[in-house]
């Protein structure tokens, strides 16, 4: 599973934090960091990345931020959205092709 997550574009630390978070119903960052064996400050950065992707959620309880992983189906939704964005980018690049080719000067 780790290798597949890496193929999805996760870094080593993102894989470790995501998989650690899967093992909790909810947890504070320090507990996730311990389970993931990742530096606590790095864990906060990774958790924010997972939040931005919709792969984790967070709530404040008594001034403490509690994290939980979202449903694994969100991973599929995130990847499908990423694929659509890249399809859009490829289509835009294709539209630019005549201009790019006109500017291109290969070595002779």
ROSE-4610 file (N, C-alpha, C; in Angstrom, 1 decimal, always signed):
// ROSE-4610
residu = [X/X/X/X/X/X/X/X/X/X/X/X/X/X/X/X/X/X/X/X/X/X/X/X/X/X/X/X/X/X/X/X/X/X/X/X/X/X/X/X/X/X/X/X/X/X/X/X/X/X/X/X/X/X/X/X/X/X/X/X/X/X/X/X/X/X/X/X/X/X/X/X/X/X/X/X/X/X/X/X/X/X/X/X/X/X/X/X/X/X/X/X/X/X/X/X/X/X/X/X/X/X/X/X/X/X/X/X/X/X/X/X/X/X/X/X/X/X/X/X/X/X/X/X/X/X/X/X/X/X/X/X/X/X/X/X/X/X/X/X/X/X/X/X/X/X/X/X/X/X/X/X/X/X/X/X/X/X/X/X/X/X/X/X/X/X/X/X/X/X/X/X/X/X/X/X/X/X/X/X/X/X/X/X/X/X/X/X/X/X/X/X/X/X/X/X/X/X/X/X/X/X/X/X/X/X/X/X/X/X/X/X/X/X/X/X/X/X/X/X/X/X/X/X/X/X/X/X/X/X/X/X/X/X/X/X/X/X/X/X/X/X/X/X/X/X/X/X/X/X/X/X/X/X/X/X/X/X/X/X/X/X/X/X/X/X/X/X/X/X/X/X/X/X/X/X/X/X/X/X/X/X/X/X/X/X/X/X/X/X/X/X/X/X/X/X/X/X/X/X/X/X/X/X/X/X/X/X/X/X/X/X/X/X/X/X/X/X/X/X/X/X/X/X]
num = [1/1/1/2/2/2/3/3/3/4/4/4/5/5/5/6/6/6/7/7/7/8/8/8/9/9/9/10/10/10/11/11/11/12/12/12/13/13/13/14/14/14/15/15/15/16/16/16/17/17/17/18/18/18/19/19/19/20/20/20/21/21/21/22/22/22/23/23/23/24/24/24/25/25/25/26/26/26/27/27/27/28/28/28/29/29/29/30/30/30/31/31/31/32/32/32/33/33/33/34/34/34/35/35/35/36/36/36/37/37/37/38/38/38/39/39/39/40/40/40/41/41/41/42/42/42/43/43/43/44/44/44/45/45/45/46/46/46/47/47/47/48/48/48/49/49/49/50/50/50/51/51/51/52/52/52/53/53/53/54/54/54/55/55/55/56/56/56/57/57/57/58/58/58/59/59/59/60/60/60/61/61/61/62/62/62/63/63/63/64/64/64/65/65/65/66/66/66/67/67/67/68/68/68/69/69/69/70/70/70/71/71/71/72/72/72/73/73/73/74/74/74/75/75/75/76/76/76/77/77/77/78/78/78/79/79/79/80/80/80/81/81/81/82/82/82/83/83/83/84/84/84/85/85/85/86/86/86/87/87/87/88/88/88/89/89/89/90/90/90/91/91/91/92/92/92/93/93/93/94/94/94/95/95/95/96/96/96/97/97/97/98/98/98/99/99/99/100/100/100/101/101/101/102/102/102/103/103/103/104/104/104/105/105/105/106/106/106/107/107/107/108/108/108]
x = [+0.8/+0.0/+0.9/+2.0/+2.8/+3.3/+3.7/+4.2/+3.1/+1.9/+0.8/+0.5/+0.5/+0.3/+1.4/+2.6/+3.7/+3.4/+2.9/+2.5/+1.4/+0.6/-0.5/+0.1/+1.4/+2.0/+2.3/+2.1/+2.4/+3.9/+4.4/+5.8/+5.9/+7.1/+7.3/+6.6/+6.8/+6.2/+4.7/+4.2/+2.7/+2.2/+2.8/+2.4/+2.4/+3.4/+3.5/+2.4/+2.2/+1.2/-0.2/-0.5/-1.8/-2.1/-1.1/-1.4/-1.5/-0.8/-0.9/-2.3/-2.7/-4.0/-5.2/-5.0/-6.0/-6.2/-5.2/-5.3/-6.0/-6.3/-7.0/-8.4/-9.3/-10.6/-10.5/-9.6/-9.2/-8.0/-7.1/-5.9/-5.3/-4.5/-3.7/-2.5/-1.9/-0.7/+0.4/+0.7/+1.8/+1.6/+0.4/+0.1/+0.3/-0.1/+0.1/+1.6/+2.3/+3.7/+4.5/+4.1/+4.7/+4.4/+3.2/+2.8/+3.4/+3.5/+4.1/+5.6/+6.2/+7.6/+8.2/+7.5/+7.8/+7.9/+8.8/+9.0/+7.7/+7.4/+6.1/+5.8/+6.8/+6.6/+6.3/+7.0/+6.8/+5.4/+4.9/+3.6/+2.5/+2.7/+1.7/+1.7/+2.8/+2.8/+2.1/+2.4/+1.8/+0.3/-0.1/-1.6/-2.3/-1.6/-2.2/-2.4/-1.4/-1.5/-2.7/-2.8/-3.9/-5.3/-5.3/-6.6/-6.9/-5.9/-6.1/-6.6/-6.2/-6.6/-8.0/-8.5/-9.8/-9.6/-8.4/-8.1/-8.1/-8.2/-8.3/-9.1/-9.6/-10.4/-9.9/-10.2/-9.8/-10.8/-10.9/-11.8/-11.0/-11.4/-10.8/-11.6/-10.9/-11.6/-10.7/-11.3/-10.6/-9.2/-9.2/-7.9/-6.9/-7.3/-6.4/-7.0/-6.2/-6.7/-6.6/-7.8/-7.9/-8.1/-7.3/-7.4/-8.0/-8.6/-9.1/-9.1/-8.9/-8.8/-10.2/-10.4/-11.7/-11.9/-13.0/-13.3/-12.3/-11.8/-10.9/-11.4/-12.7/-13.3/-12.9/-12.6/-12.1/-10.8/-10.0/-8.7/-9.0/-10.0/-10.4/-10.9/-11.7/-12.3/-11.2/-10.2/-9.1/-8.3/-8.0/-7.2/-8.0/-9.3/-10.1/-10.1/-10.2/-10.1/-8.8/-7.7/-6.4/-6.3/-6.8/-6.7/-7.5/-8.6/-9.4/-8.6/-7.9/-7.1/-6.0/-5.3/-4.2/-4.8/-6.0/-6.6/-6.8/-7.3/-7.5/-6.2/-5.2/-3.9/-3.3/-3.5/-3.0/-3.7/-5.0/-5.8/-5.4/-5.1/-4.6/-3.2/-2.4/-1.0/-1.2/-2.1/-2.3/-2.7/-3.6/-4.0/-2.8/-1.8/-0.6/+0.4/+0.2/+1.2/+1.6/+0.7/+1.2/+2.2/+1.8/+2.7/+4.0/+4.0/+5.2/+6.1/+5.5/+6.3/+6.9/+6.2/+6.7/+7.9/+7.9/+9.0/+10.2/+10.0/+11.0/+12.1/+13.3/+14.5/+15.4/+15.3/+16.1/+17.5/+18.4/+19.8/+20.0/+20.9/+21.1/+22.2]
y = [-1.2/+0.0/+1.3/+1.2/+2.4/+2.8/+1.8/+2.1/+2.7/+2.2/+2.7/+4.1/+4.4/+5.8/+6.7/+6.2/+7.0/+7.2/+6.2/+6.4/+7.4/+7.6/+8.6/+10.1/+10.2/+11.5/+11.8/+10.9/+11.2/+11.1/+12.0/+11.8/+10.7/+10.3/+9.3/+9.7/+11.0/+11.5/+11.6/+11.9/+12.0/+10.6/+9.6/+8.2/+7.8/+8.1/+7.7/+8.3/+9.6/+10.4/+9.9/+9.7/+9.3/+7.9/+7.0/+5.6/+5.6/+6.5/+6.6/+7.1/+8.1/+8.7/+7.7/+6.8/+5.8/+4.9/+4.8/+3.9/+4.6/+5.8/+6.6/+6.9/+7.0/+7.6/+9.1/+9.6/+11.0/+11.1/+12.1/+12.2/+13.6/+13.9/+15.2/+14.9/+15.9/+15.8/+15.1/+15.3/+14.6/+13.1/+12.6/+11.2/+10.6/+11.4/+11.0/+10.9/+11.9/+12.0/+10.8/+10.4/+9.2/+8.0/+7.8/+6.6/+6.5/+7.7/+7.8/+7.8/+8.0/+8.2/+9.3/+10.4/+11.6/+12.8/+13.7/+14.8/+15.6/+16.0/+16.6/+17.9/+18.8/+20.0/+19.6/+18.6/+18.1/+17.5/+16.8/+16.2/+17.3/+18.5/+19.5/+20.0/+20.1/+20.5/+19.5/+18.2/+17.1/+17.1/+17.2/+17.3/+18.4/+19.6/+20.7/+20.3/+19.6/+19.2/+18.2/+17.3/+16.3/+17.1/+18.1/+18.9/+19.6/+20.2/+20.9/+19.9/+18.7/+17.7/+17.1/+17.4/+16.8/+15.4/+15.0/+13.6/+13.5/+14.7/+14.7/+15.9/+15.8/+16.9/+17.2/+18.4/+18.8/+19.6/+19.5/+20.3/+20.8/+21.9/+22.5/+22.0/+21.5/+21.1/+21.6/+22.5/+23.1/+23.7/+24.3/+24.9/+23.9/+22.7/+21.7/+21.2/+21.2/+20.7/+19.2/+18.6/+17.2/+16.8/+15.9/+15.5/+14.1/+13.9/+12.6/+12.4/+11.2/+10.9/+10.9/+11.4/+11.3/+9.9/+9.6/+8.3/+8.0/+6.7/+6.4/+6.7/+6.8/+7.2/+8.6/+9.4/+10.8/+10.7/+9.7/+9.6/+9.4/+8.6/+8.4/+9.7/+10.4/+11.7/+12.7/+12.7/+13.6/+13.3/+12.0/+11.6/+11.9/+11.6/+11.9/+13.4/+14.2/+15.7/+16.1/+15.5/+15.8/+15.4/+14.2/+13.8/+14.8/+15.3/+16.3/+17.5/+18.0/+19.2/+19.0/+17.9/+17.6/+17.5/+16.9/+16.8/+18.2/+19.1/+20.5/+21.2/+21.0/+21.6/+21.1/+19.8/+19.2/+19.8/+20.0/+20.6/+22.0/+22.8/+24.2/+24.2/+23.2/+23.1/+22.8/+22.0/+21.6/+22.9/+23.7/+25.0/+25.9/+25.9/+26.7/+26.1/+24.9/+24.2/+25.0/+25.6/+26.4/+27.5/+28.2/+29.3/+28.8/+27.7/+27.1/+26.6/+26.0/+25.5/+26.6/+27.7/+28.9/+29.5/+29.4/+30.0/+29.0/+27.7/+26.7/+26.7/+26.8/+26.8/+25.6/+24.5/+23.3/+23.5/+22.8/+22.9/+22.3/+22.8/+22.3/+21.3]
z = [+0.0/+0.0/+0.0/+0.7/+0.8/-0.6/-1.4/-2.8/-3.6/-3.5/-4.3/-3.9/-2.6/-2.2/-2.8/-2.8/-3.4/-4.9/-5.6/-7.0/-7.2/-6.2/-6.2/-6.0/-5.7/-5.5/-4.1/-3.2/-1.8/-1.6/-0.7/-0.3/+0.8/+1.1/+2.2/+3.5/+3.8/+5.1/+5.0/+3.9/+3.7/+3.8/+3.2/+3.3/+4.8/+5.5/+6.9/+7.8/+7.6/+8.4/+8.0/+6.7/+6.3/+6.8/+6.7/+7.2/+8.7/+9.4/+10.9/+11.2/+10.5/+10.8/+10.5/+9.6/+9.3/+10.6/+11.4/+12.6/+13.8/+13.7/+14.8/+14.4/+15.4/+15.1/+15.1/+15.9/+15.9/+16.8/+16.6/+17.3/+17.2/+18.2/+18.2/+17.3/+16.8/+15.9/+16.6/+17.9/+18.5/+18.5/+18.7/+18.6/+17.2/+16.2/+14.8/+14.5/+15.0/+14.7/+15.3/+16.5/+17.2/+16.4/+16.0/+15.3/+13.9/+13.2/+11.9/+11.9/+13.1/+13.3/+12.4/+12.5/+11.7/+12.7/+12.6/+13.4/+13.6/+14.8/+15.1/+14.2/+14.1/+13.2/+11.8/+11.3/+9.9/+9.8/+10.9/+10.9/+10.7/+11.4/+11.2/+9.7/+9.1/+7.7/+6.8/+7.1/+6.3/+6.6/+7.8/+8.1/+7.4/+7.3/+6.6/+5.1/+4.5/+3.2/+3.0/+3.9/+3.8/+4.0/+4.8/+5.0/+3.7/+3.0/+1.8/+0.7/+0.7/-0.3/+0.0/+1.2/+1.6/+2.2/+2.5/+2.9/+4.5/+5.1/+6.6/+7.0/+8.2/+8.8/+10.1/+10.6/+12.0/+12.7/+14.0/+14.8/+16.0/+16.6/+17.8/+19.0/+20.0/+21.2/+22.4/+23.1/+24.2/+23.9/+22.7/+22.2/+21.6/+21.5/+20.9/+19.6/+18.6/+17.2/+17.2/+16.8/+16.7/+15.3/+14.8/+13.4/+13.2/+12.1/+11.7/+10.2/+9.8/+8.4/+7.8/+6.6/+6.0/+5.4/+4.9/+4.3/+3.2/+3.1/+2.0/+0.6/+0.4/-0.9/-1.3/-0.3/-0.6/-1.4/-1.2/-1.9/-3.4/-3.7/-5.1/-5.7/-4.9/-5.4/-5.7/-4.7/-4.9/-6.2/-6.4/-7.5/-8.8/-8.8/-10.0/-10.3/-9.3/-9.5/-10.0/-9.5/-10.0/-11.5/-11.8/-13.2/-14.1/-13.7/-14.5/-14.7/-13.6/-13.7/-14.7/-14.7/-15.6/-17.1/-17.2/-18.6/-19.1/-18.2/-18.6/-19.0/-18.2/-18.5/-19.8/-20.0/-21.3/-22.5/-22.3/-23.4/-23.7/-22.6/-22.8/-23.4/-23.1/-23.7/-25.2/-25.5/-26.9/-27.7/-27.1/-27.8/-28.0/-27.1/-27.2/-28.2/-28.7/-29.5/-30.7/-31.5/-32.7/-32.3/-31.2/-30.8/-30.3/-29.5/-28.9/-30.1/-31.0/-32.2/-33.0/-33.1/-33.8/-33.1/-31.8/-31.0/-30.9/-31.1/-30.8/-31.8/-31.3/-32.2/-31.8/-32.5/-32.1/-32.5/-31.9/-32.3/-33.7/-34.4/-35.8/-35.9]
